[in-house]
Amino acid sequence: MSMYQNSLRAAAIMLVLGAMLMAVTQVDATVQQSGPVQGEVLMITQGIPGTMVIRDQQGRGIILHLTPQTQMGGQFKPGDKVEATITPYGVTSVQPQQKSAGMQP
């Protein structure tokens, strides 16, 4: 692939990512809290280190910075419900969100 094609591909990816982030009503650039965060996956980059954007129950977009130390509970795609565990050291795990016992399918 030529350098020109690589540049075009990179520009297209940046445009798509920018449009997806603009679709999020409010994005918290850094998560200042510790503990679990639940939400729906809006976007995820491939590879580690990487980024996952989720929308929480209040409709806020949250950017999760994934590292080699982040334990991933599967391969996620947009629309998946996840629960991320956040510590002062970063995102320690991302797991499929468990349905509560009182919910019916």
N, CA, C and O atoms as a MOPAC input file, in Angstrom:
PM7 MOZYME 1SCF
protein

 N      0.84200 1    -1.15800 1     0.00000 1
 C      0.00000 1     0.00000 1     0.00000 1
 C      0.90000 1     1.23800 1     0.00000 1
 O      1.87500 1     1.30000 1     0.75000 1
 N      0.57700 1     2.21100 1    -0.83100 1
 C      1.42100 1     3.39400 1    -0.94700 1
 C      1.24100 1     4.33800 1     0.23300 1
 O      0.27900 1     4.23000 1     0.99400 1
 N      2.17900 1     5.26200 1     0.37200 1
 C      2.10100 1     6.23900 1     1.45300 1
 C      0.84400 1     7.09700 1     1.29900 1
 O      0.22100 1     7.46400 1     2.29600 1
 N      0.47200 1     7.41500 1     0.07500 1
 C     -0.73300 1     8.20700 1    -0.19500 1
 C     -1.98000 1     7.46200 1     0.28300 1
 O     -2.85500 1     8.05700 1     0.91300 1
 N     -2.06300 1     6.17400 1    -0.01200 1
 C     -3.21100 1     5.37600 1     0.42300 1
 C     -3.25500 1     5.27900 1     1.93900 1
 O     -4.33400 1     5.34100 1     2.52900 1
 N     -2.09600 1     5.12700 1     2.58100 1
 C     -2.04800 1     5.08900 1     4.04600 1
 C     -2.52500 1     6.40500 1     4.63200 1
 O     -3.24300 1     6.41500 1     5.63200 1
 N     -2.13200 1     7.52000 1     4.01900 1
 C     -2.56700 1     8.83200 1     4.49900 1
 C     -4.07300 1     8.99700 1     4.35500 1
 O     -4.73300 1     9.52300 1     5.25200 1
 N     -4.61600 1     8.54800 1     3.23400 1
 C     -6.06100 1     8.63200 1     3.02700 1
 C     -6.81300 1     7.76000 1     4.02400 1
 O     -7.84200 1     8.17100 1     4.56200 1
 N     -6.30600 1     6.57200 1     4.26600 1
 C     -6.94200 1     5.66400 1     5.22000 1
 C     -6.92000 1     6.27000 1     6.62600 1
 O     -7.92200 1     6.22200 1     7.33900 1
 N     -5.77700 1     6.83900 1     7.02400 1
 C     -5.67200 1     7.46300 1     8.33900 1
 C     -6.63000 1     8.64100 1     8.46000 1
 O     -7.26400 1     8.81200 1     9.50100 1
 N     -6.74500 1     9.45300 1     7.41700 1
 C     -7.66400 1    10.59600 1     7.43900 1
 C     -9.11200 1    10.12400 1     7.55400 1
 O     -9.90000 1    10.71300 1     8.29500 1
 N     -9.46400 1     9.07100 1     6.83100 1
 C    -10.83300 1     8.54500 1     6.88600 1
 C    -11.14400 1     8.00600 1     8.28000 1
 O    -12.23700 1     8.22800 1     8.80100 1
 N    -10.19900 1     7.30500 1     8.87900 1
 C    -10.40400 1     6.76800 1    10.22800 1
 C    -10.59500 1     7.90200 1    11.21500 1
 O    -11.47700 1     7.83600 1    12.07100 1
 N     -9.78000 1     8.94000 1    11.10900 1
 C     -9.91200 1    10.08800 1    12.01500 1
 C    -11.26900 1    10.76400 1    11.85600 1
 O    -11.87000 1    11.17300 1    12.84900 1
 N    -11.75600 1    10.88800 1    10.63500 1
 C    -13.07400 1    11.49100 1    10.40700 1
 C    -14.18000 1    10.65700 1    11.03600 1
 O    -15.08500 1    11.20000 1    11.67000 1
 N    -14.11200 1     9.35400 1    10.86700 1
 C    -15.13500 1     8.46900 1    11.44100 1
 C    -15.09400 1     8.53300 1    12.96200 1
 O    -16.13600 1     8.65900 1    13.60500 1
 N    -13.89700 1     8.44700 1    13.54300 1
 C    -13.78600 1     8.51200 1    14.99900 1
 C    -14.27100 1     9.86000 1    15.52700 1
 O    -14.94000 1     9.91900 1    16.55900 1
 N    -13.93800 1    10.93100 1    14.83100 1
 C    -14.39200 1    12.25500 1    15.24400 1
 C    -15.90400 1    12.35800 1    15.20400 1
 O    -16.51200 1    12.92200 1    16.11500 1
 N    -16.52300 1    11.81800 1    14.15500 1
 C    -17.97600 1    11.86000 1    14.04700 1
 C    -18.62900 1    11.04300 1    15.15500 1
 O    -19.65500 1    11.44800 1    15.70100 1
 N    -18.04100 1     9.89200 1    15.49300 1
 C    -18.61400 1     9.06300 1    16.55500 1
 C    -18.51300 1     9.77200 1    17.89800 1
 O    -19.44900 1     9.73000 1    18.69700 1
 N    -17.38400 1    10.42200 1    18.15100 1
 C    -17.23000 1    11.12100 1    19.41600 1
 C    -18.15800 1    12.33100 1    19.50400 1
 O    -18.63600 1    12.66600 1    20.58700 1
 N    -18.41200 1    12.98200 1    18.38100 1
 C    -19.32700 1    14.12400 1    18.38600 1
 C    -20.75600 1    13.66600 1    18.65200 1
 O    -21.56600 1    14.43600 1    19.16700 1
 N    -21.07100 1    12.42100 1    18.30700 1
 C    -22.41300 1    11.89900 1    18.53800 1
 C    -22.68700 1    11.67900 1    20.02100 1
 O    -23.84300 1    11.61700 1    20.43900 1
 N    -21.63900 1    11.56200 1    20.80500 1
 C    -21.79100 1    11.38900 1    22.24800 1
 C    -22.13800 1    12.76200 1    22.82700 1
 O    -21.42900 1    13.73700 1    22.57700 1
 N    -23.22300 1    12.84100 1    23.59900 1
 C    -23.67600 1    14.13300 1    24.08600 1
 C    -22.69700 1    14.78000 1    25.04600 1
 O    -22.53200 1    15.99900 1    25.02300 1
 N    -22.05900 1    14.01000 1    25.86800 1
 C    -21.08400 1    14.54400 1    26.81400 1
 C    -20.00900 1    13.49800 1    26.99900 1
 O    -20.31000 1    12.34400 1    27.30200 1
 N    -18.76900 1    13.88400 1    26.82200 1
 C    -17.66900 1    12.93800 1    26.95800 1
 C    -16.78900 1    13.36600 1    28.11800 1
 O    -16.30100 1    14.49500 1    28.15600 1
 N    -16.58800 1    12.45900 1    29.06300 1
 C    -15.65500 1    12.69300 1    30.15100 1
 C    -14.29400 1    12.19800 1    29.67200 1
 O    -14.07300 1    10.99400 1    29.54500 1
 N    -13.38600 1    13.13000 1    29.41000 1
 C    -12.09400 1    12.76300 1    28.83300 1
 C    -11.29900 1    11.84800 1    29.75100 1
 O    -10.58200 1    10.96500 1    29.28000 1
 N    -11.42100 1    12.05100 1    31.04300 1
 C    -10.77000 1    11.15500 1    31.98300 1
 C    -11.78000 1    10.78300 1    33.04500 1
 O    -12.54000 1    11.63000 1    33.51400 1
 N    -11.78700 1     9.56400 1    33.41000 1
 C    -12.71100 1     9.10100 1    34.43500 1
 C    -12.05000 1     9.35300 1    35.78400 1
 O    -10.99100 1     8.79700 1    36.07500 1
 N    -12.67700 1    10.19200 1    36.60800 1
 C    -12.09700 1    10.58400 1    37.88500 1
 C    -12.57800 1     9.70500 1    39.03200 1
 O    -12.13800 1     9.88300 1    40.16800 1
 N    -13.45600 1     8.78100 1    38.76100 1
 C    -14.01500 1     7.96800 1    39.82700 1
 C    -13.34200 1     6.61000 1    39.87400 1
 O    -12.66600 1     6.19800 1    38.93100 1
 N    -13.54000 1     5.92800 1    40.98400 1
 C    -13.09300 1     4.55300 1    41.11000 1
 C    -14.31500 1     3.68100 1    41.30500 1
 O    -15.34400 1     4.14000 1    41.80000 1
 N    -14.19800 1     2.42200 1    40.91600 1
 C    -15.29800 1     1.49200 1    41.06700 1
 C    -15.85000 1     1.06000 1    39.71800 1
 O    -15.24100 1     1.31900 1    38.68000 1
 N    -17.00300 1     0.40200 1    39.73400 1
 C    -17.57400 1    -0.09500 1    38.48400 1
 C    -18.31700 1     0.99700 1    37.71300 1
 O    -18.95400 1     1.87500 1    38.29500 1
 N    -18.21500 1     0.91300 1    36.39800 1
 C    -18.96500 1     1.78100 1    35.48900 1
 C    -19.63800 1     0.86800 1    34.47900 1
 O    -18.97900 1     0.05400 1    33.83200 1
 N    -20.95600 1     1.00400 1    34.34300 1
 C    -21.69200 1     0.17300 1    33.39200 1
 C    -22.15400 1     1.03000 1    32.22900 1
 O    -22.46900 1     2.20800 1    32.39800 1
 N    -22.19300 1     0.42500 1    31.03900 1
 C    -22.67300 1     1.15900 1    29.88700 1
 C    -22.67500 1     0.32500 1    28.63300 1
 O    -22.32200 1    -0.85400 1    28.63600 1
 N    -23.08800 1     0.97900 1    27.54900 1
 C    -23.15900 1     0.35300 1    26.23300 1
 C    -21.97200 1     0.81300 1    25.40500 1
 O    -21.65400 1     2.00200 1    25.36300 1
 N    -21.31600 1    -0.14100 1    24.74400 1
 C    -20.15700 1     0.18700 1    23.91500 1
 C    -20.61700 1     0.98400 1    22.69600 1
 O    -21.49800 1     0.55400 1    21.95100 1
 N    -20.00400 1     2.15300 1    22.50900 1
 C    -20.26200 1     2.96000 1    21.31900 1
 C    -19.18600 1     2.73900 1    20.26900 1
 O    -19.47000 1     2.67500 1    19.07300 1
 N    -17.92800 1     2.62100 1    20.73700 1
 C    -16.80600 1     2.47100 1    19.83300 1
 C    -15.66600 1     1.78500 1    20.56800 1
 O    -15.49200 1     1.95400 1    21.77500 1
 N    -14.89500 1     1.01400 1    19.82100 1
 C    -13.69300 1     0.40500 1    20.39000 1
 C    -12.64300 1     0.32600 1    19.29200 1
 O    -12.93800 1    -0.05300 1    18.15800 1
 N    -11.41200 1     0.68800 1    19.64400 1
 C    -10.31800 1     0.55300 1    18.69100 1
 C     -9.73400 1    -0.84300 1    18.82600 1
 O     -9.84100 1    -1.47500 1    19.87700 1
 N     -9.12800 1    -1.30700 1    17.77200 1
 C     -8.51000 1    -2.62700 1    17.79300 1
 C     -7.10200 1    -2.52000 1    18.33500 1
 O     -6.38500 1    -1.56000 1    18.05200 1
 N     -6.71600 1    -3.49900 1    19.10700 1
 C     -5.35900 1    -3.54700 1    19.62000 1
 C     -5.24200 1    -2.93300 1    21.00200 1
 O     -6.13200 1    -2.22500 1    21.47400 1
 N     -4.13000 1    -3.22300 1    21.62700 1
 C     -3.82100 1    -2.70700 1    22.96600 1
 C     -2.44700 1    -2.05200 1    22.87800 1
 O     -1.53700 1    -2.68700 1    22.34500 1
 N     -2.23200 1    -0.84000 1    23.35600 1
 C     -3.22100 1    -0.02800 1    24.04200 1
 C     -4.32000 1     0.41400 1    23.07700 1
 O     -4.11100 1     0.53500 1    21.87000 1
 N     -5.47200 1     0.64400 1    23.64500 1
 C     -6.61500 1     1.01700 1    22.83900 1
 C     -7.57900 1     1.87300 1    23.62100 1
 O     -7.31300 1     2.27800 1    24.75300 1
 N     -8.70300 1     2.13900 1    22.99400 1
 C     -9.71300 1     2.99800 1    23.58800 1
 C    -11.08500 1     2.38800 1    23.37500 1
 O    -11.38900 1     1.86900 1    22.30100 1
 N    -11.91100 1     2.45700 1    24.41200 1
 C    -13.30800 1     2.05400 1    24.31400 1
 C    -14.14400 1     3.23600 1    24.78400 1
 O    -13.86500 1     3.82300 1    25.82900 1
 N    -15.16700 1     3.58400 1    24.01200 1
 C    -16.09300 1     4.63400 1    24.42200 1
 C    -17.41000 1     3.96600 1    24.75900 1
 O    -17.97200 1     3.23000 1    23.94700 1
 N    -17.90800 1     4.23100 1    25.98100 1
 C    -19.19600 1     3.67700 1    26.38700 1
 C    -20.13400 1     4.81700 1    26.77700 1
 O    -19.68600 1     5.91200 1    27.11700 1
 N    -21.42700 1     4.55300 1    26.72600 1
 C    -22.43800 1     5.49100 1    27.20600 1
 C    -23.03800 1     4.89300 1    28.46700 1
 O    -23.57800 1     3.78700 1    28.44300 1
 N    -22.94100 1     5.64100 1    29.58500 1
 C    -23.45000 1     5.12800 1    30.85500 1
 C    -24.95600 1     5.33100 1    30.94900 1
 O    -25.58200 1     5.83100 1    30.01500 1
 N    -25.53800 1     4.93700 1    32.09000 1
 C    -26.99000 1     4.99200 1    32.25600 1
 C    -27.53000 1     6.42000 1    32.26800 1
 O    -28.72000 1     6.62800 1    32.03100 1
 N    -26.67100 1     7.40700 1    32.54300 1
 C    -27.09700 1     8.80600 1    32.53200 1
 C    -26.92400 1     9.43100 1    31.15200 1
 O    -27.19900 1    10.61800 1    30.97500 1
 N    -26.47300 1     8.65300 1    30.17700 1
 C    -26.30300 1     9.14800 1    28.81600 1
 C    -24.96500 1     9.81100 1    28.54900 1
 O    -24.74900 1    10.34900 1    27.46300 1
 N    -24.06200 1     9.78200 1    29.52100 1
 C    -22.74400 1    10.38400 1    29.33900 1
 C    -21.82100 1     9.43000 1    28.60200 1
 O    -21.86700 1     8.21900 1    28.81400 1
 N    -20.99400 1     9.97600 1    27.74700 1
 C    -19.97000 1     9.18400 1    27.09300 1
 C    -18.74400 1     9.12600 1    27.97200 1
 O    -18.31800 1    10.14700 1    28.51300 1
 N    -18.17600 1     7.95600 1    28.12200 1
 C    -16.98300 1     7.77300 1    28.94700 1
 C    -15.92400 1     7.08900 1    28.09700 1
 O    -16.17200 1     6.05100 1    27.48200 1
 N    -14.74400 1     7.68800 1    28.07300 1
 C    -13.62800 1     7.12500 1    27.32900 1
 C    -12.80300 1     6.26300 1    28.27900 1
 O    -12.31900 1     6.74300 1    29.30300 1
 N    -12.64700 1     4.99200 1    27.93200 1
 C    -11.84600 1     4.06900 1    28.72800 1
 C    -10.54300 1     3.80200 1    27.98400 1
 O    -10.55700 1     3.34900 1    26.84000 1
 N     -9.42500 1     4.08100 1    28.63100 1
 C     -8.11600 1     3.83300 1    28.03100 1
 C     -7.66700 1     2.43200 1    28.43900 1
 O     -7.42500 1     2.16000 1    29.61500 1
 N     -7.56000 1     1.55000 1    27.44600 1
 C     -7.22200 1     0.14900 1    27.69000 1
 C     -5.70800 1    -0.03700 1    27.55800 1
 O     -5.08100 1     0.50000 1    26.64400 1
 N     -5.14000 1    -0.79800 1    28.47400 1
 C     -3.69800 1    -1.05900 1    28.47900 1
 C     -3.46300 1    -2.56600 1    28.45600 1
 O     -4.41500 1    -3.33900 1    28.56200 1
 N     -2.21700 1    -2.99100 1    28.31900 1
 C     -1.94100 1    -4.42400 1    28.38200 1
 C     -2.35600 1    -5.04400 1    29.72600 1
 O     -2.57900 1    -6.25300 1    29.80400 1
 N     -2.46100 1    -4.22300 1    30.78200 1
 C     -2.85200 1    -4.73800 1    32.09600 1
 C     -4.37200 1    -4.85600 1    32.24900 1
 O     -4.84400 1    -5.48700 1    33.19500 1
 N     -5.14200 1    -4.26300 1    31.33700 1
 C     -6.60300 1    -4.33800 1    31.41500 1
 C     -7.05100 1    -5.75500 1    31.08000 1
 O     -6.73200 1    -6.27500 1    30.01100 1
 N     -7.79300 1    -6.38100 1    31.99500 1
 C     -8.31600 1    -7.72300 1    31.75400 1
 C     -9.60900 1    -7.59500 1    30.95100 1
 O    -10.59400 1    -7.03500 1    31.43200 1
 N     -9.59700 1    -8.11500 1    29.73700 1
 C    -10.76000 1    -8.04800 1    28.85100 1
 C    -11.53600 1    -9.35700 1    28.95500 1
 O    -10.97400 1   -10.43600 1    28.76800 1
 N    -12.82400 1    -9.25400 1    29.25100 1
 C    -13.66700 1   -10.43100 1    29.41000 1
 C    -14.27800 1   -10.92700 1    28.11900 1
 O    -15.26800 1   -11.65900 1    28.15100 1
 N    -13.72100 1   -10.55100 1    26.99200 1
 C    -14.22100 1   -10.99700 1    25.70700 1
 C    -13.84700 1    -9.99600 1    24.62800 1
 O    -13.14400 1    -9.01600 1    24.87600 1
 N    -14.33600 1   -10.27000 1    23.42200 1
 C    -14.16100 1    -9.34100 1    22.30800 1
 C    -15.46500 1    -8.57500 1    22.17500 1
 O    -16.50400 1    -9.16200 1    21.87500 1
 N    -15.41600 1    -7.28000 1    22.39400 1
 C    -16.62100 1    -6.47000 1    22.42200 1
 C    -16.81500 1    -5.72900 1    21.11200 1
 O    -15.86800 1    -5.47500 1    20.36900 1
 N    -18.08600 1    -5.38500 1    20.84800 1
 C    -18.44600 1    -4.63300 1    19.64700 1
 C    -19.47800 1    -3.58000 1    20.04000 1
 O    -20.09400 1    -3.68400 1    21.10100 1
 N    -19.67100 1    -2.57100 1    19.19800 1
 C    -20.68800 1    -1.56400 1    19.52400 1
 C    -22.04800 1    -2.22000 1    19.79200 1
 O    -22.47900 1    -3.12500 1    19.07700 1
 N    -22.70100 1    -1.73200 1    20.84300 1
 C    -23.99400 1    -2.28100 1    21.24600 1
 C    -23.90600 1    -3.22100 1    22.43500 1
 O    -24.90400 1    -3.44000 1    23.12100 1
 N    -22.72300 1    -3.78600 1    22.69200 1
 C    -22.55400 1    -4.68300 1    23.84000 1
 C    -22.68200 1    -3.89200 1    25.13800 1
 O    -22.27900 1    -2.73200 1    25.21300 1
 N    -23.24700 1    -4.53300 1    26.15300 1
 C    -23.34200 1    -3.95200 1    27.49600 1
 C    -22.15900 1    -4.45700 1    28.29600 1
 O    -21.91600 1    -5.66100 1    28.36800 1
 N    -21.41200 1    -3.52200 1    28.90700 1
 C    -20.20900 1    -3.89600 1    29.63700 1
 C    -20.17300 1    -3.24000 1    31.00600 1
 O    -20.87700 1    -2.26500 1    31.27200 1
 N    -19.33200 1    -3.80000 1    31.86700 1
 C    -19.02700 1    -3.20500 1    33.15800 1
 C    -17.50800 1    -3.10700 1    33.26000 1
 O    -16.79800 1    -4.10900 1    33.17600 1
 N    -17.02500 1    -1.86900 1    33.44400 1
 C    -15.59100 1    -1.63100 1    33.57300 1
 C    -15.27200 1    -1.34900 1    35.03000 1
 O    -16.03200 1    -0.67000 1    35.72000 1
 N    -14.16300 1    -1.86400 1    35.48900 1
 C    -13.68800 1    -1.58400 1    36.84200 1
 C    -12.54900 1    -0.58900 1    36.73400 1
 O    -11.55500 1    -0.82300 1    36.04600 1
 N    -12.71800 1     0.54500 1    37.43900 1
 C    -11.74900 1     1.63200 1    37.35800 1
 C    -11.11800 1     1.84300 1    38.72600 1
 O    -11.81200 1     1.89200 1    39.74100 1
 N     -9.79800 1     1.96700 1    38.74000 1
 C     -9.04900 1     2.25900 1    39.96200 1
 C     -8.23900 1     3.52600 1    39.70800 1
 O     -8.20900 1     4.02300 1    38.58300 1
 N     -7.58800 1     4.04800 1    40.73100 1
 C     -6.71400 1     5.20300 1    40.49500 1
 C     -5.59700 1     4.91400 1    39.48600 1
 O     -4.99100 1     5.84300 1    38.95200 1
 N     -5.32200 1     3.62900 1    39.22400 1
 C     -4.26900 1     3.24300 1    38.29000 1
 C     -4.77500 1     3.07100 1    36.86400 1
 O     -3.97900 1     2.84500 1    35.95300 1
 N     -6.08400 1     3.17400 1    36.65500 1
 C     -6.65300 1     3.04300 1    35.31700 1
 C     -7.74800 1     1.99100 1    35.27900 1
 O     -8.26500 1     1.56600 1    36.31200 1
 N     -8.09100 1     1.57800 1    34.05900 1
 C     -9.13300 1     0.57700 1    33.84200 1
 C     -8.51200 1    -0.79200 1    34.04500 1
 O     -7.64100 1    -1.20600 1    33.28000 1
 N     -8.96500 1    -1.50500 1    35.09200 1
 C     -8.35500 1    -2.80600 1    35.38700 1
 C     -9.04400 1    -3.95200 1    34.66300 1
 O     -8.40700 1    -4.95800 1    34.35200 1
 N    -10.36000 1    -3.81100 1    34.38500 1
 C    -11.04400 1    -4.87700 1    33.65800 1
 C    -12.27900 1    -4.33800 1    32.95500 1
 O    -12.87600 1    -3.34300 1    33.36500 1
 N    -12.64100 1    -5.03400 1    31.87700 1
 C    -13.89300 1    -4.78000 1    31.16700 1
 C    -14.53300 1    -6.14400 1    30.95900 1
 O    -13.95400 1    -7.02500 1    30.32300 1
 N    -15.74000 1    -6.30800 1    31.50600 1
 C    -16.44200 1    -7.58800 1    31.46300 1
 C    -17.83700 1    -7.39200 1    30.86000 1
 O    -18.36700 1    -6.28100 1    30.87500 1
 N    -18.43100 1    -8.46500 1    30.33000 1
 C    -19.82500 1    -8.34900 1    29.90800 1
 C    -20.69000 1    -7.98400 1    31.10800 1
 O    -20.47800 1    -8.49000 1    32.21000 1
 N    -21.65600 1    -7.11200 1    30.89300 1
 C    -22.52800 1    -6.69000 1    31.98400 1
 C    -23.47800 1    -7.82200 1    32.34000 1
 O    -24.13600 1    -8.39200 1    31.46900 1
 N    -23.54600 1    -8.14500 1    33.63700 1
 C    -24.42600 1    -9.21200 1    34.11300 1
 C    -25.83500 1    -8.66300 1    34.25800 1
 O    -26.02600 1    -7.57100 1    34.79300 1
 N    -26.81700 1    -9.40900 1    33.78700 1
 C    -28.21300 1    -9.01700 1    33.97000 1
 C    -28.61000 1    -9.28500 1    35.40500 1
 O    -28.21900 1   -10.29900 1    35.98300 1
 N    -29.39100 1    -8.37600 1    35.98600 1
 C    -29.82800 1    -8.58300 1    37.36800 1
 C    -30.83300 1    -9.72500 1    37.40700 1
 O    -31.50700 1   -10.01400 1    36.41800 1
 N    -30.92100 1   -10.36400 1    38.56400 1
 C    -31.77600 1   -11.54800 1    38.72300 1
 C    -33.24500 1   -11.22700 1    38.50800 1
 O    -34.01300 1   -12.11200 1    38.13000 1
 N    -33.65800 1    -9.98300 1    38.73800 1
 C    -35.07200 1    -9.62500 1    38.61700 1
 C    -35.52400 1    -9.32800 1    37.21000 1
 O    -36.71700 1    -9.13600 1    36.97700 1
 N    -34.59100 1    -9.28400 1    36.25100 1
 C    -34.95900 1    -8.93600 1    34.88500 1
 C    -35.38100 1   -10.17700 1    34.11300 1
 O    -34.79700 1   -11.24900 1    34.27400 1
 N    -36.38100 1   -10.02600 1    33.28900 1
 C    -36.83100 1   -11.10800 1    32.42500 1
 C    -36.29900 1   -10.85300 1    31.02600 1
 O    -36.17400 1    -9.69200 1    30.63600 1
 N    -35.97600 1   -11.89400 1    30.24500 1
 C    -35.45200 1   -11.70700 1    28.87900 1
 C    -36.47900 1   -11.12100 1    27.95300 1
 O    -36.19700 1   -10.90300 1    26.77500 1

